[in-house]
Amino acid sequence: MKIFITISRLIVGSLFIVSGLIKCNDTIGFSYKLNDYFAHDVLNLEFLIPYSLILAVAICVIEIVLGVAVLFGLKNKLTTTLILLMMLFFTWLTWYTSSCLEAQEAAGRLGQEFNQNCVTDCGCFGDALKLAPKESFYKDLFLLIFTIPLFFFAMKGKIEKNTKTQDLFYIIGSLVLIFGFGVLVIGWWFTLIFSIVLLGVVYLIKNKTKGDWLALLGAYVISLGFTYYCLENLPLKDFRAYKIGDNFQENMTLPADAQKAVTDYIWTYKLDGKEQKLTDRGRGPEKYDKIIGVETIVIKEGDVPKIQDFTIESQDEDLTQQFLEVAKLVMIVSYSLEKSDANGMKNLKAMADEAQKKGYTVIGLTASGEEKKKEIRTAYDLDFDFYLCDEKVLKTVVRSNPGIVVLEKGTVTQKVHWNDVEDLEFKN
């Protein structure tokens, strides 16, 4: 039993820390995912949308603090209760998500109308590790194997606060697991660095002051401080297809060795007056009098480009390729000019003027309408045009409204939050 409790605490605590940290890194992105779930045609909780960012921050930070608490054996009854409640909720949510997608797929095969909207990605590990809803569901079931017993053991007083020696054991064991998952799987060294600092500070506070709540407060402050930094700047680690060093054109195309989709074609046809069916991979019946219809079933999904919907459009034409071939391009991204930060918009004027003086082409990208574009250009005396792009895509390009992306023939060379406009460097 002691071995099982130890393994359970290490696995649950370490995964909670890494999962929470990844979402703290991109809390805005996690809030967008919450909005997807809050939509009227999903969970119908639209009244929560204005609070999605606050909820996202709370969930991420609490996740890290609970991970720390279970590792150090702090407030065990409360900690394991909250962990179990959180796991039960997210297990239900991933089950609901995967079931929705399965029902949608079944309705499509039967030619039936499906009115419900389905979220395609739960966002458990943000953009760092994309899991299909069913994979996320199985992952949550796996964690429940450890969280349910931990809850009952804690309620019976079988889990006690660590001694100093036990603290060191759990710290080392957790860091090994975090290295394996955060560094080797996710590919982000900061997960290990952050965890060393976090667990080290909690260890010192716990053993110097003997204050459980003070130790947890230390974990809370460190986690919230990191979250605030990422909100006021940009995510410390960008896992999306628009990060510095990525090329838009390359990410919009598939490599030659890309996996193609495997699709079954079900042909219904008449031959010699009899209706018959044939299933193949697309060639169809060799002989027939009349093709009545054909249905398709995707047996295996094919690869898709990392970037699928990015466009730069005027009212009349698609200018995407034209701008992505420009040697020096500054894109000012505002998914919604109506919601853009006023201070951020004020900072754009001097930056855009400096860039244009040094030979850069400056454009704006937004999903807002023509009237709002004209209003913003006039209000802030902006000497560049805004072009149209999908709102969801722009939210993915940069987690700031407005945000600035600098390209050289489609390759991202700089990317900043509006708070960091002064960090941009323009070459002559």
N, C-alpha and C positions, 0 to 999 in steps of 0.2 A: 504493500500500500504506500509506504514512504517513497519507494522508487517511482511509482506511478504519479504520486502527487508532485514530486520534484520535476519529472519530465513534463507534466501538464503545465506547471507554473512557468517553466522555461519556454515552452512552445507558445503558450497563450500570451505571456508577457512580451516576448520578443516580437511576435507577429503584430501585436497591438501597437508597439512602439514604431515599427517600420511602416505599417499601414497608416497610422496617424500622421507620421512625419511626411510621407509622400503626399497626403492630402493637405497638410499644413503648407507644404511647398507651393501648392496651387489651389488655395482655398476658393478663389473666384471660379476656377473650373469646376470644383466640387459643388459650388452653389448653383452653377448652370445645370448640373446633373440633378440636383434637388428640384429645380424648377421643372425639369422634364417630368419628374414624378408627381409634382404638385398640379400639373395641368389638368384641366377639367375633363379631358377624355382619357386620363390615366387614373389617378387616385382622387381627382376632384377636390383638391385642397388648395385652391387658388388663393385663399385668404392668407396662406403662409408665404406666398411668393415675395412680398416685400421684406420678409425676415429671413430669406434664404441664406444670405451671407452670414448673418449672425448665427444661424443654426449650423452652417457649415463650419465656422470657426469653433463653436462650442463642441461639436461632435469630434472634430480632429484633435483638439487639445485634450478633451476628456479621454479620448482613446489612448493617447500617450500616457496620461497620468494614471489611468487604470492599469496599463501595462507595467509601469514602474511599481505601482502598489502591490500587484500580485507577485512580482519578483522579490520585493523586500518583505513581504508578509505584513503589510500595513493595512489596518482596518479591514481585516479579512472578510468579515460577514458582509459589510457594505460593499466592498470591492467585488467580491464574487457574485453578489446579487446584481449589481449594475452590469457586470460583464455578461452574466447569463441573460438578463433582459435585453441587452444590446444584441447579443448573438441570436436570440430567438426572433427578435424583430427583423434583423437583416437576413436570417434564414428564410423567414416568411417572404420578405421582399424579393429575394433572388428566386424563390420558388414561384412567386406571383409573376415575375418578369419572364422567366423561362416558359411558364405555362401559357402566358399571353402570346408569346412568339410561336409556340407550337400550335395554339388554336388559330392564330392568324395564318400560318402555313397550311393547316388543314382546310380552312375555309377557302383559301386560294385554290387548292387542288380540286375542291368540290365545286368551284365556281360560285361560292356563296359570298354575300356581302359581309364584311367585318368592320363594324363601326368603331371599335375600341382602338386607341393608339397604344403601341408597345414601345417601351424603352429598350434599346438594343444592347446597352452596356451599363452595368450597375455602378461603375466608377469606384469599385472597392480599392483599387490601387492606382487611381487616376489614369494618366496616359502612360505611366511607367510600365505597367503590365496589363495588357488587355485580356480579360477573361470573358468568354461567352457566359450569358446568364446561367446556363446549366452548369458550367464549370464553377462559377461562383457559388451556386447552390451546393454543389458537392464539397467545395472548400469549406463552406459554413457548416455542413453536416460533420465534416472531419473535425472542425474545431469544437463542435458541441460534444464530441466524444470526450474531450478534456474539460470543457467548461461546466458541464452538468455535474460530474463527480466532484469537481473543485467546490462547487456551491454546497453540496451536501456535506463534504468533509469540513468545510468552513463552519457550517451551521452546527456541526457536532463538536466544534472546537479542536478538530484534528490538525488544523493549520495554525501555527503560531508565528509570532513576529521573529524574524531572523536574529541570530546572534551575529557578532562581527565576522566570525569565520564563515558562517552561512552566507552573509552578504557578499563576501568576496567570491565564494563559490558560484552564487547565482549571477554575479556580475560577469565573471569570466565565461560561464556557460552561455549566458545570453549574448555576449559579444561574439562568441563563436557562431551562434545561430544567425545573428544579425549580419555577420560577415558573409555567411553562406547565402543568405537570401538577399540582403540589401546590396552587397557588392558583386557576388558571383552571378546571381540571377537578374537582379535589377540593373546592375552596372553603375551604382552610385556610391562612391567612397564616402560621401558625406553622411550616409546613414550610420556608418561605423564611427566616424569622428563625432557626430552629434551625440550618439549613444554613450560614447566614452565620457564626454563632458557631462551629459545628463545624469548618468548613473553615478559618476564620481561626485558630483555636487550633492545628490541625494544621500549618498553614503556618508559624506562628511557631515551634513546637517543632521542626519538621523543619529549618528554615533557621537556627535559633539554636544547636541542639545537634548537628545532623548525625546524630541518632539515629532510625533508621527505626522500631525497636521502640518507642521512647519516644513518637514521634508517633502510632503506632497505639494505644499505651496511653492517650494523651490522648483519642482518639476513643472508645475503650472506656469510659473513666471518664465522659465526658459522656453517652454513650448509656445506660449503666447507671444513672447518677444520675437521668436523666429517667424511665426505666422504674420505678425505685424510688419516685419521687415519685408517679407515677400509681397504683402499687400501694397506697401508704399513704394515698392520698386517693381520688379518682375520676379517670377519664380526663380529661385537660385539655380535650379536644374530644369531645363526645357526639354521635355520628352516628345514634343510634337514635331510635325514634319516641316515646321517653319523656323526652326532654330538656326542660330548663327552657324554658318558653314554649309547649310543645306542649300541645294539648288532647286528652285521651283519647277523648272522644266523637267529635270530628272525625276522629281517626286511625283510629277503628273503623268509619267509614263511607266510602263511595266518593263522589266528586264526581259531579255530573250528567254531565260530559263524559268519564267514565271509559271506557276501552276495554273492550268486552264480548268474551267469548271467542267464537271462531268454531269451531263444531262440526259435523261431518258425521254424519248419522244414516243408518245402513245398515239398511233394513227388509227383512225376509224375510217373505213373505206368500204366500197361495194365492189364485188367482183362476181361476175356471172349471176347477178341479181341477189347475192347474199351479202349481208353486212358482216364485216370481219374486223379484227383488231390486230395490230402489229406493234411491238415495242422494240425500238432500236435506238441508235445514237444519232439519228437525224437524216438518214438516207431515204427513208420512206419505202412503201411497198414497190416491188419491181413491176407488178401488173395490177391494174385496177380499172374499174369503169368510172368511179367517181370518188374523190376524197371528201368524206363527210366532215372531218375535223381532226385536230391534233391537239393533244395536251402535253405539257412538259413537266417533268419532275427533276429538280436539281438533286442529284445523288451526292455530289461533293462540290462544295463551294470552291471557286477559283480565286486566285490572288487578285487584289484590286490595287490600283495606285495609291500611294500614301496620301496624295492630294487629288481629290476628285471634283470638287465644285468651285475651285477658285477661278474667278473671272474679273476682268476690268472692263466695264461696259459703259459706253455713253448711251444716250437715248437712241442712237441710230445703229451702232455697230459694236462688235466685240474687239477690244483693243489689247487683249491679254498678251498675245505673243509679241505685239509691237513694243509694249512697255517692258516686257521681260528680256528684250534684247538690248535695252538701253544700258550704256556703260556705267552711268552714275544716276541712280534713281532713288529718290526719297519718297516713301509712301507714308502719309499721315492717315492712320487707321482710326475710324470712329464708327463702331457698329451702329450707333444711334446718336445723331447730332443733338437730338432732344435731351438725351441723358448724359451728354458729354460734360466733363468737369469744366466749369467756367475758367478756373485758374489755368487749367491745362490748355484750353483754347487760346488764352492770352499769351502763353509762352510760345505758341507756334509761330507767331508773326516774325520775331527776330530770327528764329532758327531757320525758317523757310527762306527769308531774305538772304541770310548768310550762305545757305546752300546754293541758292540760285546764282549768287555772285561768283561762286567757285565752280560753276558749270554743271551743277546737278539739275536734273529734271525733278520737279516737285509736283506730286499729285495727292489728292485726297481720296480715300475709299470709304464709302458709307452705304448703309441700306436705307437711309432717309430719302425723302422725296425732294423734288426740284425746288419747291418753295423754301424748304428749310435750308437747302444748300445755299441759295441766294441770300437768305437772311443771315446765315453764319458768315459768309464771305464779306458781306457789308458790315456786319457788327464788329468784326475783328480785323477788317481791312486786309484780308488774305488775298495774295496775288497768285493763286493757283486754282485749278478746277477740281471739283469732286466728281468721282466716277462711282458707278454702282457695283456693289458686290453683295452676296448673300450675308445676312446678319450672323447666322450661325458660323459661317466660315470666318468672318472677321473677328468674332469672339475667340476663335481658335488661333488665329494668326498672332494676336498679341493680347495679353491679359491687362489691358489698360484702355481707357476711353477718355481722351485719345491716347494712342501709342504711336511710336515712330519706328519704321523698319527701313533700313538702307540696303539697297541691292546693287550688285555689279553684274550685269548681264544675267539676272535671275538668281544670283547667289547672295544669300543674306550675309552681310558683313557687320552690321550693327543693328541693335534692337533695344529700345529703351522705353521705360515708362515716362509719362509726361513730367513726372517729378525730376527726372534725370536728363532732361534735354541738354543741359550744359555739358554732359559727358560725351556728346556726339563730336566726332572729329571729321571735318570735311577736307578732302585733299584738293589742291589746285589742279 
